[in-house]
């Protein structure tokens, strides 16, 4: 199982910027914790961060056919980016959106996530632990999706083998 972790603008500054909101952990420290959990669960992670909307759109599109699911923190773009939302909808991969802070306790403009509508689920307000929750959730979602596909394929194969009356 392979999962892409896509980080949006300013997340490369975690541990430096607004520690009262985002905490002291750096993005690299969050990624290291995710790697440890992924290794325990046989999951391969691919990390990507960009401050540029178009690069995030490109990365989401590159996941199609290569990645089983996406963990994304679009950061400020979650409130403004129809392009990222459209890219997530286009690839139609299981996706968990993460926000370190509780966006519903923040400024009014942060309370709406355009990208959330294209995500399977959203985890917000749990600090860096939200990435751990997203990884566990997405692993379960992907496993269930694969099991459902296998059942459907088996049922279709059985129908093809059954002689018509």
GIPEGI-V789001 format. One record per residue. RES is the residue in one letter. SS is DSSP state (2 for helix, 1 for strand, 0 for the rest). Layout:
# GIPEGI-V789001
res: (RES	RES)
ss: (SS	SS)
This chain:
# GIPEGI-V789001
res: (X	X	X	X	X	X	X	X	X	X	X	X	X	X	X	X	X	X	X	X	X	X	X	X	X	X	X	X	X	X	X	X	X	X	X	X	X	X	X	X	X	X	X	X	X	X	X	X	X	X	X	X	X	X	X	X	X	X	X	X	X	X	X	X	X	X	X	X	X	X	X	X	X	X	X	X	X	X	X	X	X	X	X	X	X	X	X	X	X	X	X	X	X	X	X	X	X	X	X	X	X	X	X	X	X	X	X	X	X	X	X	X	X	X	X	X	X	X	X	X	X	X	X	X	X	X	X	X	X	X	X	X	X	X	X	X	X	X	X	X	X	X	X	X	X	X	X	X	X	X	X	X	X	X	X	X	X	X	X	X	X	X	X	X	X)
ss: (0	1	1	1	1	1	1	0	0	0	2	2	2	0	0	0	0	0	2	2	2	2	0	0	0	0	2	2	2	2	2	2	2	2	2	2	2	2	2	2	0	0	0	1	1	1	1	1	1	0	0	0	2	2	2	2	2	2	2	2	2	2	0	0	0	0	0	0	1	1	1	1	1	0	2	2	2	2	2	0	0	2	2	2	2	2	2	2	2	2	2	0	0	1	1	1	1	1	1	0	0	0	2	2	2	0	0	2	2	2	2	0	0	0	2	2	2	2	0	0	1	1	1	1	0	0	0	0	2	2	2	2	2	2	2	2	2	2	2	2	2	2	2	2	2	2	2	2	2	2	2	2	2	2	2	2	2	2	2	2	2	0	0	0	0)
